[in-house]
Amino acid sequence: MSTSPCYESTSKFGGADSLRLELTPACFYLLAYHHLDMAKFESDKGGDILTLSFLNRTVRITGKNLRDLAINIQKRNVESVKPMPNKYGSLATDDVWIKAIEIEDKREQN
């Protein structure tokens, strides 16, 4: 697993129970892993998109090198993720870099 200031790995055996999504230093969501229905990873030259579908929410994470993050979410090895400012994006070589996290309430979609 690569190290990254954008996500924190679980410290307990057996994986995390929830995923903390830190939108800003003053706002975060906790979503239960057992409500994760589907994950979709997409990559192209412009960057990566990781879409996570939870029971009542859809989470869209954009950035670079998100494949490692997606695999570790699959294993429930990620406790938290947070975006990093754009100025650090050019420094991301092989490390996970999260540009943005968007959360959409599925009830608002209907």
NUFIMAR-360334 format. One line per field, with one value per residue: residue number from 0; residue in one letter; x, y, z of N, C-alpha, C, O in turn. Coordinates in pm, 1 decimal, always signed. Atoms other than C-alpha are relative to their C-alpha. Last residue first. Example, Ala and Ser with C-alpha at 12.3 -4.5 7.8 and 13.67 -1.06 7.14 Angstrom:
! NUFIMAR-360334
num	[1, 0]
residuo	[S, A]
nX	[-82.0, +89.0]
nY	[-119.0, -119.0]
nZ	[-6.0, +0.0]
caX	[+1367.0, +1230.0]
caY	[-106.0, -450.0]
caZ	[+714.0, +780.0]
cX	[-77.0, +90.0]
cY	[+109.0, +120.0]
cZ	[+73.0, +0.0]
oX	[-26.1, +193.6]
oY	[+219.8, +118.1]
oZ	[+89.9, +66.5]
***
This chain:
! NUFIMAR-360334
num	[109, 108, 107, 106, 105, 104, 103, 102, 101, 100, 99, 98, 97, 96, 95, 94, 93, 92, 91, 90, 89, 88, 87, 86, 85, 84, 83, 82, 81, 80, 79, 78, 77, 76, 75, 74, 73, 72, 71, 70, 69, 68, 67, 66, 65, 64, 63, 62, 61, 60, 59, 58, 57, 56, 55, 54, 53, 52, 51, 50, 49, 48, 47, 46, 45, 44, 43, 42, 41, 40, 39, 38, 37, 36, 35, 34, 33, 32, 31, 30, 29, 28, 27, 26, 25, 24, 23, 22, 21, 20, 19, 18, 17, 16, 15, 14, 13, 12, 11, 10, 9, 8, 7, 6, 5, 4, 3, 2, 1, 0]
residuo	[N, Q, E, R, K, D, E, I, E, I, A, K, I, W, V, D, D, T, A, L, S, G, Y, K, N, P, M, P, K, V, S, E, V, N, R, K, Q, I, N, I, A, L, D, R, L, N, K, G, T, I, R, V, T, R, N, L, F, S, L, T, L, I, D, G, G, K, D, S, E, F, K, A, M, D, L, H, H, Y, A, L, L, Y, F, C, A, P, T, L, E, L, R, L, S, D, A, G, G, F, K, S, T, S, E, Y, C, P, S, T, S, M]
nX	[+134.8, -3.0, +7.9, +136.6, +83.7, +105.1, +136.1, +96.8, +136.9, +96.0, +131.1, +30.5, +143.5, +29.6, +140.1, +85.4, +70.1, -64.0, +41.7, -100.0, -115.9, +27.9, -75.2, -143.2, -49.9, +7.8, -116.6, -63.4, +17.6, -55.0, +40.9, +83.4, -9.3, -124.0, +39.7, -46.1, +57.2, +138.8, -1.3, -27.8, +117.2, +104.6, -41.7, +16.8, +103.7, -49.1, -101.1, -140.5, -82.3, -133.8, -87.0, -122.1, -101.4, -89.7, +75.3, +144.0, +43.5, +143.8, +43.6, +138.6, +45.3, +127.0, +80.7, +9.5, +25.3, -118.2, -38.0, -124.8, -22.1, -123.7, -41.4, -110.9, -75.1, +62.1, -63.6, +96.8, +100.5, -46.3, -25.4, +89.2, -35.0, +106.9, -23.6, +117.8, +112.5, -40.9, -81.0, +17.9, -25.0, -24.8, +15.2, -92.3, +54.0, +145.8, +78.0, +56.4, +134.1, +9.7, +46.0, -103.7, +50.7, +30.6, -54.2, +81.6, +141.7, +66.7, +54.7, +34.5, -79.3, +84.3]
nY	[+40.2, +33.5, -125.5, -49.4, +64.2, +74.3, -31.8, +92.8, -50.2, +101.1, -39.5, -138.5, -23.4, -141.3, -36.3, -5.7, +127.8, +84.8, +139.9, +76.2, +19.0, +99.2, +122.3, -27.7, +16.5, -117.0, -84.9, -62.3, -144.4, -61.7, -134.8, -62.8, -146.0, -40.4, -72.6, +80.9, +133.5, -14.7, +1.5, +136.5, +83.3, -37.4, +54.7, +146.2, +43.7, +124.1, +75.7, -24.1, -23.8, -45.3, -8.8, -75.2, +30.3, -102.8, -121.1, +19.1, +45.5, -7.3, +93.5, -20.6, +112.8, -21.6, +116.0, +34.3, -117.6, -87.2, -48.1, -73.9, -37.7, -73.1, -3.4, -93.4, +11.9, +89.7, -17.9, -62.4, +101.5, +86.2, +138.6, +90.7, +137.9, +98.4, +134.7, +79.7, -23.5, +23.4, -114.9, -94.8, -135.5, -82.9, -143.7, -81.0, -114.0, +11.3, -106.5, -109.4, +30.5, +122.0, +120.4, +48.5, +49.4, +142.6, +64.1, +100.1, -6.9, -87.5, -121.3, -98.8, -122.6, -117.2]
nZ	[+43.5, +142.1, +75.5, -14.1, +102.3, -67.5, +45.9, -57.4, +11.6, -44.6, -52.1, +35.8, +13.7, -19.2, +16.6, -117.5, -11.7, +100.2, -6.1, -74.5, +87.1, +102.8, -28.6, +10.6, +137.2, +88.9, -18.9, +116.5, +3.9, +120.5, +38.5, -102.3, -1.4, -64.4, -121.5, -113.5, +18.4, -43.7, -145.7, -44.7, +27.8, -94.6, -128.9, +5.1, -92.6, -61.2, +73.3, -30.6, +118.3, -37.0, +117.3, -26.5, +99.3, +51.9, +33.1, -12.1, -131.2, -19.9, -103.1, -38.8, -79.7, -68.4, -37.4, -141.4, -82.4, -4.0, +132.6, +16.5, +139.4, +22.2, +139.6, +21.7, +123.2, +97.9, +131.2, +89.8, +35.3, +108.2, -38.2, +71.7, -30.8, -4.2, +50.4, +38.2, -89.8, -139.1, -42.2, +109.9, -49.1, +117.4, -28.3, +78.7, +74.0, +5.0, -63.8, +76.6, +46.4, +79.2, -68.9, -90.5, -127.5, -6.8, -118.9, -67.2, +35.2, -97.5, +59.3, -102.0, +2.7, +0.0]
caX	[-3553.7, -3189.1, -3235.8, -3316.4, -2988.9, -2791.6, -2488.3, -2139.2, -1850.6, -1485.7, -1222.7, -857.6, -746.4, -381.9, -273.4, +102.3, +283.9, +398.2, +177.9, +377.3, +172.6, -140.1, +0.5, -103.9, -452.6, -515.3, -548.3, -876.4, -951.5, -995.5, -1049.1, -1045.1, -919.2, -843.9, -1197.7, -1049.4, -1250.2, -1150.1, -788.8, -843.8, -1008.5, -726.4, -462.6, -651.3, -680.3, -349.4, -469.0, -778.5, -1156.2, -1375.9, -1749.0, -1969.2, -2328.4, -2558.4, -2856.5, -2732.6, -2378.7, -2251.9, -1883.0, -1749.8, -1372.5, -1261.2, -904.2, -703.8, -677.3, -512.8, -790.3, -893.5, -1224.8, -1289.4, -1643.2, -1753.8, -2087.2, -2326.3, -2137.8, -2384.1, -2169.8, -1882.9, -2079.4, -2046.9, -1903.0, -1919.3, -1681.3, -1688.4, -1454.9, -1120.3, -1303.5, -1472.1, -1334.9, -1492.0, -1467.9, -1525.7, -1690.4, -1642.8, -1269.3, -1073.9, -1011.8, -711.8, -706.0, -493.6, -699.0, -524.0, -543.1, -595.9, -491.9, -151.6, -43.0, +150.9, +140.3, +0.0]
caY	[+1144.3, +1261.4, +1439.4, +1105.9, +972.2, +1225.3, +1332.3, +1344.9, +1502.8, +1450.3, +1650.6, +1650.3, +1333.8, +1239.1, +877.2, +851.1, +740.6, +1087.5, +1335.7, +1660.6, +1826.3, +1771.5, +1959.3, +2304.8, +2168.7, +2144.8, +1794.3, +1609.7, +1384.7, +1013.5, +819.6, +471.6, +274.0, -99.6, -214.5, -460.5, -300.9, +39.5, -75.1, -166.6, +168.3, +363.2, +175.9, +255.1, +624.9, +724.9, +1079.0, +1271.7, +1256.3, +1098.8, +1070.0, +949.5, +840.8, +836.0, +652.7, +291.1, +363.7, +387.3, +467.4, +630.1, +654.8, +885.0, +904.7, +1167.3, +1355.4, +1071.9, +828.3, +614.9, +483.1, +294.9, +190.0, +82.7, -74.5, -136.4, +12.0, +6.4, -245.8, +5.7, +248.7, +613.2, +881.6, +1232.3, +1523.2, +1899.8, +2154.7, +2045.4, +2022.8, +1737.6, +1474.6, +1142.0, +898.9, +535.3, +301.7, -39.9, -57.1, -369.6, -704.8, -614.0, -257.5, +33.3, +120.0, +315.6, +693.4, +875.0, +1191.9, +1239.4, +934.6, +618.4, +338.5, +0.0]
caZ	[-722.9, -713.3, -377.4, -210.8, -349.7, -140.7, -339.1, -189.2, -380.4, -287.7, -473.2, -584.7, -411.0, -465.7, -421.5, -448.6, -763.0, -868.2, -687.1, -665.4, -942.7, -736.6, -437.3, -565.1, -623.4, -248.1, -99.3, -65.2, +230.7, +287.6, +608.3, +759.9, +459.2, +488.3, +410.2, +156.5, -126.6, +12.4, -22.0, -386.1, -457.7, -287.5, -487.2, -809.6, -717.7, -878.6, -948.6, -841.5, -830.7, -562.7, -628.7, -342.7, -404.2, -105.8, +39.8, +65.9, -54.3, -411.9, -442.8, -759.7, -803.3, -1083.0, -1208.6, -1392.4, -1722.0, -1914.7, -1827.6, -1532.8, -1404.9, -1079.2, -988.3, -642.2, -556.2, -268.3, +28.2, +320.0, +513.1, +492.5, +706.3, +602.4, +829.6, +682.2, +742.5, +781.9, +950.4, +798.8, +465.3, +275.5, +512.2, +416.0, +707.3, +605.3, +852.2, +1011.4, +937.7, +856.9, +1014.9, +1226.2, +1350.3, +1232.5, +928.6, +658.9, +631.1, +304.7, +125.3, +294.0, +96.1, +161.3, -90.0, +0.0]
cX	[-95.4, -139.7, -4.4, -19.7, -145.7, -92.3, -97.2, -139.9, -94.4, -137.9, -79.6, -130.3, -24.0, -148.0, -14.2, -143.2, -93.8, -72.5, +64.3, -33.2, +110.0, +117.5, -19.6, +85.4, +150.0, +63.9, -11.1, +121.0, +67.3, -27.9, +67.2, -48.6, -95.8, +16.4, +121.9, -40.4, +34.4, -70.4, -136.7, -0.4, +19.9, -122.7, -104.6, +34.9, -21.8, -99.4, +38.9, +92.3, +142.6, +79.5, +132.1, +85.1, +118.1, +90.7, +84.2, -79.6, -152.3, -33.2, -148.9, -39.1, -140.4, -35.1, -128.8, -90.7, -6.8, -17.4, +117.3, +14.7, +126.9, +14.0, +123.3, +40.6, +112.7, +90.5, -54.2, +58.0, -114.0, -107.1, +42.4, +40.6, -102.3, +60.0, -125.2, +42.0, -122.5, -116.0, +49.2, +83.3, -7.4, +11.9, +40.8, -29.7, +112.5, -62.3, -149.4, -85.2, -69.6, -145.5, -13.8, -42.9, +113.6, -51.3, -44.8, +76.1, -85.1, -151.0, -58.8, -48.7, -43.6, +88.9]
cY	[+115.0, -28.7, -26.5, +130.1, +44.8, -58.0, -91.6, +46.3, -106.3, +64.7, -122.2, +46.4, +148.5, +20.7, +149.7, +34.2, -2.4, -133.9, -78.2, -149.1, -80.4, -27.5, -107.9, -122.6, +20.2, -27.3, +117.0, +82.7, +56.0, +149.1, +43.3, +137.2, +54.8, +152.2, +41.6, +58.3, -90.4, -134.4, +27.8, -8.5, -142.7, -89.7, +30.4, -64.4, -150.9, -56.4, -124.1, -79.8, +28.8, +16.1, +61.4, -4.1, +92.1, -54.7, +110.7, +122.8, -6.1, -62.5, +19.3, -109.6, +34.6, -129.1, +45.6, -119.4, -27.6, +118.7, +95.2, +45.2, +83.1, +25.1, +87.4, -9.9, +101.5, -29.2, -104.9, +26.5, +57.9, -101.7, -82.6, -143.1, -88.7, -132.7, -85.3, -137.5, -87.2, +14.9, -32.1, +125.6, +97.4, +143.8, +78.2, +146.6, +73.6, +111.6, -28.7, +95.6, +113.4, -22.3, -116.3, -127.5, -53.8, -36.7, -145.8, -68.4, -108.8, +8.6, +86.3, +125.5, +92.1, +123.7]
cZ	[-6.9, -52.7, -150.1, -77.6, +8.8, -106.2, +71.6, -42.8, +54.1, -6.2, +43.3, +64.3, -23.1, -29.3, +27.4, -39.1, +119.6, -2.3, -114.1, +5.3, +69.7, -89.9, -105.9, +28.9, -11.4, -136.4, -96.6, +41.4, -124.0, +7.1, -129.2, -43.0, +105.2, +8.3, +82.1, +134.7, +118.7, -13.3, +60.1, +152.0, +49.9, -18.7, +107.4, +134.2, +0.5, +102.2, +79.8, -88.8, +44.1, -128.6, +44.3, -126.1, +25.7, -109.5, -60.7, -44.4, +0.3, +135.9, +22.0, +97.3, +47.8, +72.3, +67.2, +21.0, +148.8, +93.3, +16.3, -144.7, -8.1, -149.2, -11.9, -146.3, -1.3, -118.9, -96.2, -139.3, -83.4, -39.7, -121.3, +32.4, -69.3, +45.1, +14.2, -49.3, -28.7, +99.2, +141.4, +23.3, -116.9, +47.4, -124.5, +30.4, -71.5, -82.4, -11.9, +81.0, -70.8, -41.2, -96.9, +71.1, +85.1, +137.8, +2.2, +111.6, +64.3, -25.1, +109.6, -70.8, +113.3, +0.0]
oX	[-212.0, -166.4, -50.5, -129.8, -216.4, -144.8, -80.2, -178.7, -78.9, -161.7, -62.6, -137.6, +8.2, -194.8, +33.1, -168.2, -163.8, -153.8, +29.0, +52.7, +198.8, +136.7, +50.8, +201.5, +215.0, +156.6, -67.2, +131.3, +168.8, -127.3, +176.6, -162.0, -215.4, +121.7, +117.2, -10.8, -48.8, -149.2, -164.4, -49.3, -71.0, -178.6, -134.5, -39.3, -100.5, -59.4, +39.7, +60.5, +166.2, +88.3, +137.0, +106.7, +102.0, +124.5, +36.4, -170.2, -216.1, -14.1, -194.0, -24.0, -159.8, -34.0, -136.6, -133.1, -2.7, +80.6, +168.7, -19.3, +152.3, -0.5, +122.2, +45.7, +100.2, +94.4, -31.3, -10.2, -199.5, -117.7, -21.9, +158.6, -222.3, +175.9, -213.9, +125.1, -223.4, -108.7, +2.1, +142.1, +86.2, -88.1, +152.5, -143.0, +230.4, -168.7, -192.4, -120.0, -183.0, -236.9, -39.8, +35.5, +210.7, -25.3, -163.4, +198.9, -207.3, -223.3, -119.6, -4.7, -154.6, +182.2]
oY	[+96.5, -7.6, +58.4, +159.5, +42.7, +17.0, -213.5, +160.9, -224.5, +168.6, -232.2, +157.2, +232.6, -8.9, +199.3, +98.6, -101.3, -158.7, -59.7, -230.6, -133.9, -141.1, -208.9, -127.4, -44.6, -107.4, +101.4, +129.1, +2.9, +192.5, -1.8, +174.9, +25.5, +200.1, +43.5, +0.5, -169.8, -171.9, -17.1, -106.3, -201.1, -138.7, -54.8, -149.5, -201.1, -99.4, -122.6, -107.7, +83.2, -77.4, +175.3, -110.8, +213.7, -173.0, +223.0, +109.6, +32.4, -182.2, +130.7, -228.2, +131.1, -237.0, +153.9, -184.9, +66.0, +167.3, +112.1, -28.0, +168.1, -66.8, +203.3, -119.1, +211.1, -141.7, -224.5, +81.6, -17.5, -136.4, -78.4, -177.8, -76.8, -162.1, -55.0, -149.7, -75.3, -38.3, -128.3, +180.4, +108.1, +205.6, +63.4, +192.2, +58.6, +94.6, -101.3, +70.0, +97.5, -4.7, -97.6, -186.4, -108.7, +32.1, -175.4, -76.6, -95.4, +71.2, +34.1, +157.5, +81.5, +133.4]
oZ	[-41.8, -171.0, -226.4, -124.2, -92.0, -188.5, +72.6, -20.1, +23.6, +55.4, -9.2, +117.4, +60.9, -139.2, +129.7, -141.0, +141.3, -91.3, -230.6, +39.0, +3.3, -133.4, -104.4, -11.7, -93.4, -148.2, -205.0, +155.0, -169.1, +65.3, -163.2, -13.6, +102.4, +50.4, +205.1, +239.3, +162.6, +73.6, +171.3, +208.6, +108.8, +79.4, +191.0, +183.2, +80.8, +210.4, +202.9, -204.4, +152.0, -208.2, +90.7, -183.6, +37.0, -112.2, -77.4, -126.7, -97.6, +157.6, +48.8, +68.0, +121.7, +13.0, +125.2, -74.2, +228.6, +149.8, +126.9, -237.7, +77.3, -229.8, +29.5, -203.0, +53.4, -168.6, -78.6, -225.7, -130.0, -157.4, -226.2, +27.3, -44.9, +15.5, +94.0, -139.3, +40.8, +210.0, +202.1, -69.9, -196.2, +84.1, -174.0, +15.0, -39.5, -142.0, -101.6, +196.3, -116.0, +39.3, -215.8, +145.6, +33.0, +236.5, -13.0, +111.0, +70.6, +52.4, +203.0, -181.2, +165.5, +79.8]
***
